Amino acid sequence: AGGSRGAPLQHSFLTDVSDVCEMERGLLSLLSDFHSGKLQAFGEGRGKECSFEQLEHVREMQEKLARLHFGLDVCVEELPEEQKKAAADRNLDQLLAHLEELSSSIQKLHLAESSDPEDA
């Protein structure tokens, strides 16, 4: 189990120049498409647009949910064994409520992006 340590493994993109060139061509093509108008962000031209503020709000909600998840998990670990199940159940209810709120916000963004003013 003790074998000698060889050279550390590296991703091919660090050692294979053709991979880097291919990625560069793909990114330049994507950038060109974006600048030429072939790619449009945030539902442009299709009714309501998602604002950066709305997207930022959803991202903040995602981060808050993640912090809550890890924070609650740490709290449960510190409890005596007989209290862990009840605390875990309460935490799950709290997480699900936050997840439902996040899901609703994401759904509103999706509906705003896909709504067509001609359907109104």
Backbone torsions as a table, in degrees:
resi	resn	phi	psi	omega
1	ALA	NA	-12.1	-174.0
2	GLY	-90.0	8.4	-170.8
3	GLY	-32.2	165.4	-178.6
4	SER	-77.4	152.3	-179.6
5	ARG	-86.2	118.3	177.7
6	GLY	-87.7	-168.9	177.3
7	ALA	-64.3	141.8	179.8
8	PRO	-63.1	145.8	178.1
9	LEU	-68.6	141.5	178.0
10	GLN	-126.2	148.6	174.7
11	HIS	-66.9	150.2	-178.1
12	SER	-62.0	-28.7	-179.0
13	PHE	-68.0	-15.2	175.5
14	LEU	-85.4	-22.3	-174.2
15	THR	-116.5	-17.3	-176.3
16	ASP	-111.4	105.5	-177.0
17	VAL	-61.4	-32.4	-178.6
18	SER	-64.3	-33.9	176.4
19	ASP	-63.7	-43.4	179.8
20	VAL	-63.6	-43.7	179.6
21	CYS	-63.1	-41.0	179.2
22	GLU	-64.8	-43.2	177.5
23	MET	-63.1	-40.9	179.4
24	GLU	-62.1	-45.0	178.2
25	ARG	-60.7	-43.3	179.6
26	GLY	-62.6	-43.8	179.6
27	LEU	-67.5	-39.8	177.6
28	LEU	-64.9	-37.8	177.3
29	SER	-65.0	-42.6	178.4
30	LEU	-62.9	-43.9	178.1
31	LEU	-62.0	-42.3	178.5
32	SER	-62.7	-44.4	177.8
33	ASP	-60.6	-40.7	-179.5
34	PHE	-64.6	-47.4	-178.5
35	HIS	-67.0	-29.6	-179.0
36	SER	-81.4	-8.1	179.3
37	GLY	93.6	0.7	177.9
38	LYS	-67.1	-29.5	177.3
39	LEU	-110.4	133.9	178.0
40	GLN	-126.3	138.1	-177.7
41	ALA	-101.4	150.5	170.7
42	PHE	61.4	39.0	171.7
43	GLY	66.9	27.5	-177.6
44	GLU	-54.5	131.3	177.1
45	GLY	80.9	7.0	-178.1
46	ARG	-127.5	56.4	179.0
47	GLY	84.4	-144.5	-178.0
48	LYS	-64.1	144.8	177.9
49	GLU	-106.8	148.9	173.2
50	CYS	-76.4	128.1	177.9
51	SER	-87.3	159.9	176.2
52	PHE	-61.2	-33.4	179.4
53	GLU	-63.5	-41.1	178.2
54	GLN	-65.2	-42.8	179.2
55	LEU	-65.5	-39.8	178.1
56	GLU	-63.1	-40.9	178.9
57	HIS	-61.3	-44.2	179.0
58	VAL	-64.1	-42.4	178.6
59	ARG	-61.5	-42.6	178.4
60	GLU	-62.9	-39.2	177.6
61	MET	-63.9	-40.2	178.0
62	GLN	-62.3	-44.5	179.6
63	GLU	-65.0	-41.0	179.0
64	LYS	-62.4	-42.2	178.8
65	LEU	-63.5	-42.2	179.3
66	ALA	-63.7	-44.9	178.5
67	ARG	-62.1	-42.1	178.9
68	LEU	-61.2	-45.2	-179.5
69	HIS	-55.9	-52.1	-178.4
70	PHE	-68.1	-37.6	178.9
71	GLY	-64.7	-42.8	179.3
72	LEU	-66.8	-37.5	179.5
73	ASP	-62.2	-42.3	178.7
74	VAL	-63.2	-41.3	-179.9
75	CYS	-61.9	-40.9	-179.3
76	VAL	-65.7	-40.3	-178.7
77	GLU	-60.3	-28.9	-177.3
78	GLU	-83.5	-9.2	-177.5
79	LEU	-81.2	156.4	172.0
80	PRO	-62.8	152.4	-174.6
81	GLU	-52.3	-41.7	-175.9
82	GLU	-69.5	-16.3	-179.8
83	GLN	-100.2	-10.1	-174.1
84	LYS	-63.4	-42.7	-176.7
85	LYS	-61.9	-48.8	-179.2
86	ALA	-63.8	-41.6	179.6
87	ALA	-66.0	-41.1	178.8
88	ALA	-62.8	-39.5	177.9
89	ASP	-64.2	-43.8	178.1
90	ARG	-62.9	-43.0	179.8
91	ASN	-63.4	-40.1	178.8
92	LEU	-62.4	-42.5	177.5
93	ASP	-60.5	-42.5	179.9
94	GLN	-65.3	-44.1	179.1
95	LEU	-64.1	-41.8	179.9
96	LEU	-64.4	-36.7	177.6
97	ALA	-63.8	-43.8	178.2
98	HIS	-66.8	-38.1	178.9
99	LEU	-65.6	-38.5	177.9
100	GLU	-64.0	-40.6	177.5
101	GLU	-63.8	-43.0	178.0
102	LEU	-63.4	-45.1	179.7
103	SER	-60.1	-41.2	178.9
104	SER	-63.1	-42.2	178.9
105	SER	-64.3	-41.4	178.8
106	ILE	-66.3	-40.8	178.7
107	GLN	-61.7	-40.0	178.3
108	LYS	-62.6	-39.9	176.7
109	LEU	-62.4	-43.9	-179.2
110	HIS	-63.1	-44.0	-179.7
111	LEU	-66.2	-39.2	178.7
112	ALA	-64.6	-39.0	-178.4
113	GLU	-70.5	-37.9	-173.5
114	SER	-93.4	-5.4	-179.4
115	SER	-69.1	141.9	-178.7
116	ASP	-113.8	121.7	-177.4
117	PRO	-59.4	-22.6	179.3
118	GLU	-73.5	-19.4	179.4
119	ASP	-79.9	-16.8	-174.7
120	ALA	-75.4	NA	NA
